[in-house]
Amino acid sequence: MTNGDVEMARMFMKRQPSRLRGGPGQMAQYREMVEQESSPCPEFPDALRQFALDALSDEDGDWVRRALQALAVVGDSKDVHSISALKQHSEENVRVDAETCLFEIKKREQ
């Protein structure tokens, strides 16, 4: 993964507010945006996944929620342990988003 890929993932997460609890339509819209970014850059989902995993340890709850949103779309079963740890986070919004993210990953992998 190049620095350009990482920067693209960072900017994508920065522009997207957390929509995990916005309902299925909001997640479908986010998924479409990820697909649009992936069209010219097939490495984008991997870069977004790695960047989001790194962001899970950030102190800013909003940033962690954006990372969880990304992982709900590009994460996989290998990420479940890191995400599950956030079910004990001090912020309720992060805890709820972690549960939603885990649900989305499990649903996608069935």
N, C-alpha and C positions, 0 to 999 in steps of 0.2 A: 504494500500500500504506500503510495507516494504522499508527500506533504500536500500536494494539490488535492488528492482524494480526501485527506483528513480535513482540509480547509473547506472543501465543498460540503462535507457532512456537518461540520460545525455551523456553517452559514445556513444550511437547510434547517437544522434544529433551532437555530436562533430565530428564524422567521416564522416558525410554526408554534403557536400557543398550544398548550395541552388540550386535547379534545377527547381523551379516553372516556370520559363520562358523558360525552355529548350524544351518545346513542350510535346505532349502527351506521346511520348516514354520515356522521362526522368521521368515523373510522374509515368508511369506504372512500370518502374524499381524501383523507390522508394517504390511504393506500394508493390511490390514483396519482397523487403528487409524487410519491416514492417511485412509482412506475414511470412517470414522465421523466424524472431525473435519471432513471436507469437506462432509458432508451439510448441517449447518446453516450452514456458512460456505464457499461455493464458492471464495473467494479463498485458502483455507488452503494448497493445494498450491503456489501461486505464492509465498506468504509464506514457507513452509517452505523452498522451493528457494532463494530469495534469502538467507534467514537462514543456511542451511547453506553456501552459497557463501562468504558472509562469514566463517563460522566456520572455513573451511579454513586460514586463516592464523593461527589461534590457536596458542599455544605448548603448550597442554595436549593431549597426544596422545589422551586419552580423549574430549575434546570434539571433536577432529578426526574421530575414529572415529564418533562419533554423527552428525556432519555427513555423513560418507560414507554411513552407513546411510540417512539421509534422502534423499540424492541418488540412491542406488540405486533408490529408489521414485519420486521426483519430478524427478530430473535428466534431462537430455536431451543430445543430441550437442553442443550448444553448450558444455556443461560439461566435456567430455572433456579439453580442454587443462589446465584448472585441476586436475582430478583426477589426470591423468597425472603432473603435477609431483610429486605425493606418492609416486610410486613410488621416489623418491630420499630419502624422509624418514628421519630418524635412528632412528626407532622401527620395529622390524620389524612390529608389529601394525598400524601405520598403513600401511606399504607393502603388506601383504597385503590389508588392507581396501580400499585404493585399487584394487588389481587386481580384487577381487571386485565393487566398485562399477562399474568399467568393464565387466566382464562382464555385470552385471545391466542396465545401460543398453543395451548392444549387443543383448542378448537381447530386451529389450522393444521396441526399435526395428526389429526384423527383420520 
